[in-house]
Amino acid sequence: MTTVLARPYPESMLLVPASEAGRVFCHRATVALGDVSPAGRARLDAIARWLQDAAWADWVDAGLDDGGVWIVRRLHLCIDAFPRFGDALAVDTFCSGTGRLWAERRSTVRGAGGRPLLEAVAVWVHLDARGVRPRPLPSGFEAVYGAAAAGRRVGARLAHPAEPPADAATRPWPFRGADLDLAGHVNNAVYWQTLEEELVATEPDGGLVAEIEHRGPADAGPAQVLSAGAMRWIAAAGEVVATLALGDRAA
């Protein structure tokens, strides 16, 4: 059904448990009509959106807004079971590590009875108000999130191959104006739709590992998806803007 991941996720993306003393924020979501495939399985782009919404809600609740913005550098998903249409979900999220200009966020999406359905870990980079240059973490960040991070330092270096092989299969992919977010670039959740084009044919129940690394912004217009083994490269305007990997959880 899927291709085994070409490599394990890097040590800095380990799924660390929550600290008992640290802040864990809970965001609620419901799997709605616009979130699912024809079989009623929550799509990867919907999952990415819930994680994005949970991160934003936590940040607003913490009251640390310094005028900067956060962008996803990479996101790793371990999916035991896909949420289904109509499911009420709880997204538990916490800061699991920091760097000077970025922070790592761990999340667990739970279904009925608190059952964990999937685990996620993401690195978010803190940028200036224009979304151009990285800037240090805001004042007060340590006071709110330090206990959860427990002194763990993480990196933001990307690990996927930057370029596809010469024999990679290629298919066109359009980015639409409707895919753009407040920053005027394609929203991070939209990139997952390129994998959904493949998953909708098999409709897996779970047991998947999926990962994305963002390398640059993309605008509306024609793009390409290049595929080789477990890897996918998304190219726009002649540049690779994101890479994705898909594999079996058991691997």
N, C-alpha and C positions, 0 to 999 in steps of 0.2 A: 504493500500500500504506500509506504513512504520510504525514503532513502535514509540510511543511518547517517547521523551527523559525522562530518569529517573529523571532528575533534571534540573533546569535552569542553565545557565552558570554563573560562579562566578562573583561577582561584579567587580573584576579587569579586566574582559573581556567585559565590557560594550562597546557598539558602540558609542563612544564619537564623537561629530562633530569636524571638523577641525577648528583650530584657524584662524581667519582672518589675524592675524599678522605673523603666522608661515609658515615654508617651507612646501609646498605640491608639490611633484614631480609627473610628469605624464609620464607613460611608455606606449608605443603603442604595440599592439599585434593584430594578425589576427587569427581567428579560422581556422586552416588548416586541411587537411585530416587526419593527424596523431593525431589530438586532439579530435576526435569525435567518438561517438558510431555508430552502424549501422543506427540509426534513425537520425543522424546528430546533436545530442545533445553533447555539450562539456562535456567531462568526468571530474570527480573530480580530477584526477591526473593532467590533463592539467591545470585546474584552479589553483591548488597548484603550478604548475610550473610557470605560469604567475606571481603569487604573489611573488614567489622566485626570478624570473628575475627582477621584478620591484624593489624589495628590493636591489638587487645587483646593478642595474643600478643607483639607488639613491645614494648608498654608494660610488660608483666610481665617480659619478658626484660631490659629496660633497668633495672629495679629502682628506678624513680622514684616509686612509688605514695606520694602524700601524703594519701590519704584523700579526695581529690576525685573527681569523675566527669567523663567526657567525653561530650558529645552532638553528633550530626551537625547542622550548620547547613545545609549544602548538599552535594550530590554530583553530579558530572558524569561521564557515561560515554560513551566512544567505542568502539563495538563493531565491530571488523572481522569477527569470526567468533564465533558463539556456541559455548562449550564444549558437548560432547555427552556423553550418558550413558556412564559408564565412564572418561572421560578423567581422567588424573592431571594435576593442575595445580600450578603454582608461582606464588604471589602475592608479587611483590617490592614492598616498600613502603618509603618514606622520607619524612622531613619536608622539604617543599619551600618552606616559608616560615612566618613567625610574625607574630603581633600580640601585644599586651599580655595579652589574655585568651583567645587562640585560636591554633591552629596549622593549617597546611595539610598534607595528606598526599597524596602521589602514589603510585599503585600501578599495576603492570602484571601482568595475569594471563596466564601462559604455558602452552602445551600441550606436546605431544610435540616433542622436539628443541629446546625453548626458544622455540618460535614464539610471538610476541605475539598474543594473541587479542583483548584489549581493554585500554584504558587508562582510568584513573580519577583524578580529583582531588577531594578533599573538604576542607571546612573543619570542624574540630571545635572546639567551645567548651569551655573548662575551667570547671567549676562547683564549688561547695562540696559537702560530703559529702551534703547533703540534695537536691542537684540543683536548687537554686532560683536562687542568685545566681552570676554569673560571678566567677572569682577569677584572680589572676595565675598565669602558668605556674609550675610547681613549681621549687623550688631544684634546681639541677643539670641542668635541661632544656638549657641552652645547651651545657654540656660534652658531653652525649650527642648532641644533634641539631643543634648549631650549625653544624658543618662541612657537613652535608647541606643545611641551609637557606641557607647561603652569604650571610647577611645580607639575604635577600629578605624584604620586609615585605608582608603581605597584609591585606586587609580582610575583614570579615564581613557587609557590607551585602548585603541581598537585592535581586535585580534583576527577578524576575518581577512581572507585574501582581498587585497584592494582592487584587483583587476580580474576579469574572467579569462579563462583559457581561450586560445584562438578558435577552438572547435565548439565553443558554447552555443547551444541552441538559442535562437533569438525570436521574440515575438513582440509586436507593437503593443504599447500601453498608453492610453491618453490620460493626462491629468486635466481635470476640468476646473473651470472657475469656481464651481461649487465645492471643490476639494480644498480651497484656500482657507486659512484661519485668520485670526486677528493680525498676525504678523505679515500677512500677504503671501505666505508660502504654503505649500501642501502640508496639511496637518499630519503629525506623526502616525496617527491611527490609520490613515488612508493607505499607507504603503502595504499594510497587511492584506489588503484586498487582492494583491497580486498572488498571494498564496491561496486565498479563498477560491480563486478561479480553478485551482487544482483540487482542493479539498471537497468542493461541492460535488464532484463526480463520484467520490467514495464515501462521503459522510461518516468520518470516523467518530467513534463514541468517546475516545480519549486515548490515553497512553502516548501522548506526543510531547516532544520537546521542540520549541520554536524560539528563534532568536533573531533580533534585528540590530544592526548598527547603522547609525545615521552619520553620513560624511559631509553633507552639505544641503542647503535648501534647494527646493525645486519650485518652479512656477507652473502655471497652467500651460499646457501645450503637449506636443507629442513626446513620448518617452519610449524606452525599450526595456524588456525584461530578458536577461540573459541567464541561462540555466546550465549547470553542470553538476551532476551528482546531487549532493545535499544542498548546494549553494545556489542562490539567486542574486543577481546584481541588477539594480535598477539604475539606468542611465538616462539623463535628461540634459539636453543642450551639450552633448558630447562628454559629460562628466558623470562618473558613478556617484550617485547621491545617497544610496543606501544599499546595504547587503542584508540578505536574510538566509537563515539556515533552518531546515526542517528535518526532524528525525523521530525515531521511536523512543519512547521513555525508557524502555528496558535496556537500550544500548548505553 
